[in-house]
Amino acid sequence: MAHFAKIDSNNIVTKIVAVDNNVLLKADGTESELKGKQFLNSLLGQAKWVQTSFSASFRKNLAGIGYTYDSTRDAFIAPKPFDSWILNETTCQWEAPVQHPDDGTSCLWDEDNKQWINCIIIPAI
């Protein structure tokens, strides 16, 4: 299955739909994103559709409802979780201004104090 994100006028993802890969096939057997867009527009009416990837093999991240599609970066970007977090230009993912402890713990972000708190060890299953 191929997956497409419906993008509104503010470049926000409002819907994700799946399309059978056969719809995308060109005569030479390769897939075409354009064919998927045309199919969706004929089925659901005119809209801006952008293909997304479950494996994030293109467009940096799998699209989600509320994500932004940045056409300059050709990437889907999640909503910013905290004001202090910074967008990593390579991955297009938000990162805390303080690195998460690298000790196998799970922590919560404290935005007021700009630090990781309540770190606990997650037992192995």
C-alpha positions as semicolon CSV with decimal commas, in nm:
position;residue;x (nm);y (nm);z (nm)
1;M;0,000;0,000;0,000
2;A;0,104;0,355;-0,073
3;H;0,005;0,629;0,171
4;F;-0,085;0,989;0,097
5;A;-0,134;1,289;0,323
6;K;-0,400;1,548;0,247
7;I;-0,251;1,895;0,300
8;D;-0,461;2,205;0,378
9;S;-0,389;2,565;0,273
10;N;-0,160;2,609;0,577
11;N;0,042;2,297;0,482
12;I;-0,105;2,101;0,773
13;V;-0,185;1,730;0,730
14;T;-0,559;1,677;0,776
15;K;-0,602;1,319;0,655
16;I;-0,397;1,008;0,567
17;V;-0,526;0,758;0,311
18;A;-0,395;0,431;0,169
19;V;-0,390;0,359;-0,203
20;D;-0,324;0,022;-0,364
21;N;0,024;0,022;-0,520
22;N;-0,125;-0,093;-0,852
23;V;-0,288;0,250;-0,887
24;L;0,058;0,409;-0,895
25;L;0,202;0,182;-1,165
26;K;0,311;0,333;-1,495
27;A;0,334;0,134;-1,818
28;D;0,703;0,063;-1,753
29;G;0,622;-0,093;-1,410
30;T;0,758;0,191;-1,197
31;E;0,544;0,378;-0,947
32;S;0,430;0,736;-0,993
33;E;0,329;0,966;-0,708
34;L;0,146;1,179;-0,966
35;K;-0,078;0,884;-1,058
36;G;-0,170;0,846;-0,692
37;K;-0,255;1,216;-0,663
38;Q;-0,466;1,203;-0,978
39;F;-0,650;0,896;-0,851
40;L;-0,727;1,059;-0,514
41;N;-0,843;1,383;-0,678
42;S;-1,077;1,190;-0,909
43;L;-1,212;0,986;-0,617
44;L;-1,228;1,246;-0,339
45;G;-1,225;1,581;-0,518
46;Q;-0,948;1,832;-0,575
47;A;-0,700;1,859;-0,290
48;K;-0,327;1,875;-0,230
49;W;-0,193;1,521;-0,175
50;V;0,165;1,432;-0,082
51;Q;0,291;1,075;-0,061
52;T;0,436;0,964;0,272
53;S;0,635;0,658;0,375
54;F;0,587;0,425;0,673
55;S;0,960;0,354;0,667
56;A;1,041;0,727;0,638
57;S;1,253;0,636;0,334
58;F;1,153;0,972;0,185
59;R;1,020;1,301;0,322
60;K;1,212;1,245;0,648
61;N;0,917;1,129;0,864
62;L;0,590;0,944;0,829
63;A;0,313;1,205;0,804
64;G;0,060;1,230;1,083
65;I;-0,255;1,433;1,138
66;G;-0,146;1,780;1,252
67;Y;0,203;1,753;1,101
68;T;0,329;2,024;0,869
69;Y;0,447;1,950;0,517
70;D;0,751;2,170;0,448
71;S;0,797;2,180;0,071
72;T;1,136;2,353;0,098
73;R;1,275;2,065;0,305
74;D;1,042;1,815;0,132
75;A;0,964;1,681;0,478
76;F;0,681;1,610;0,718
77;I;0,743;1,776;1,056
78;A;0,558;1,692;1,378
79;P;0,409;1,973;1,585
80;K;0,668;2,135;1,812
81;P;0,634;1,963;2,152
82;F;0,788;2,242;2,364
83;D;0,891;2,603;2,296
84;S;1,255;2,536;2,382
85;W;1,299;2,243;2,143
86;I;1,498;2,293;1,822
87;L;1,436;2,142;1,480
88;N;1,716;1,913;1,363
89;E;1,758;2,020;1,000
90;T;1,892;1,679;0,897
91;T;1,618;1,460;1,045
92;C;1,340;1,723;1,066
93;Q;1,266;1,602;1,418
94;W;1,242;1,817;1,730
95;E;1,521;1,786;1,986
96;A;1,545;1,909;2,344
97;P;1,809;2,173;2,416
98;V;1,957;1,924;2,666
99;Q;2,043;1,576;2,545
100;H;1,833;1,294;2,690
101;P;2,033;1,077;2,934
102;D;2,201;0,792;2,749
103;D;2,166;0,542;3,030
104;G;1,864;0,338;2,921
105;T;1,618;0,543;3,125
106;S;1,287;0,693;3,024
107;C;1,237;1,055;3,132
108;L;0,989;1,340;3,116
109;W;1,080;1,685;2,987
110;D;1,041;1,974;3,234
111;E;0,995;2,280;3,013
112;D;1,006;2,529;3,301
113;N;1,352;2,414;3,412
114;K;1,473;2,290;3,071
115;Q;1,579;1,950;3,200
116;W;1,488;1,583;3,199
117;I;1,313;1,464;3,517
118;N;1,160;1,152;3,674
119;C;1,400;0,924;3,488
120;I;1,329;0,556;3,545
121;I;1,483;0,239;3,417
122;I;1,255;0,042;3,186
123;P;1,294;-0,328;3,267
124;A;1,382;-0,559;2,981
125;I;1,108;-0,798;2,874
